[in-house]
Amino acid sequence: MSTTFIFRRKVIFHAHIKALEQEFDILTQKITLETVEKIFRQPQTIQNIINKTNMKLGGLNYRTSSTTLRN
């Protein structure tokens, strides 16, 4: 399970969120409101958020196509 929190940049809850993350074994993602607003100006931002969340959930973001690395 994963939970996403969106805060203004100056709100300081990071330590509390991380403590609850460990206590309840829940993955969290903190995103600032400024980052959410950036999504509309820079589409790559949403891809970065998705990749980070996917990685935290144990997913694979990129796959190599090199046969040298596969052998």
C-alpha positions in Angstrom: 0.0 0.0 0.0 1.2 3.5 -0.7 -0.1 6.9 0.4 0.7 10.3 -1.2 0.7 13.5 0.8 0.7 16.9 -0.9 1.8 19.9 1.2 3.0 23.5 0.7 6.8 23.7 0.7 6.9 25.3 4.2 4.8 22.7 6.0 7.2 20.5 7.9 5.7 17.0 8.5 8.4 14.9 6.9 9.7 13.4 10.2 6.1 12.6 11.4 5.2 11.0 8.0 8.4 8.9 8.0 7.8 7.7 11.6 4.2 6.6 10.7 5.5 5.0 7.5 7.8 2.8 9.6 5.3 2.2 12.4 2.5 1.0 10.1 4.7 -0.4 7.3 3.1 1.9 4.6 5.1 3.5 1.8 4.6 7.2 1.5 5.3 9.9 -1.1 5.4 13.5 -0.1 4.9 15.9 -3.0 4.9 19.7 -2.6 2.0 21.8 -4.0 4.6 23.6 -6.1 5.6 20.3 -7.7 2.0 19.5 -8.5 1.6 22.9 -10.1 4.8 22.2 -12.2 3.1 19.2 -13.8 1.2 21.4 -16.1 4.3 23.3 -17.2 6.7 20.4 -17.3 5.1 17.1 -18.3 8.3 15.2 -17.3 7.5 16.0 -13.7 4.6 13.5 -13.5 6.8 10.8 -15.1 9.4 11.4 -12.4 6.8 11.1 -9.6 5.4 7.9 -11.2 8.9 6.4 -11.5 9.8 7.2 -7.9 6.5 5.7 -6.6 6.9 2.7 -8.8 10.4 2.1 -7.5 9.2 2.4 -3.9 6.6 -0.3 -4.7 9.3 -2.6 -6.0 8.6 -2.0 -9.7 11.1 -1.7 -12.6 11.3 1.7 -14.2 13.7 0.9 -17.1 14.8 -2.2 -18.9 18.1 -2.5 -20.7 18.1 -3.6 -24.3 21.8 -4.4 -24.4 22.5 -8.1 -25.1 26.0 -7.6 -23.6 24.5 -6.9 -20.2 22.1 -9.8 -20.4 24.8 -12.4 -20.9 
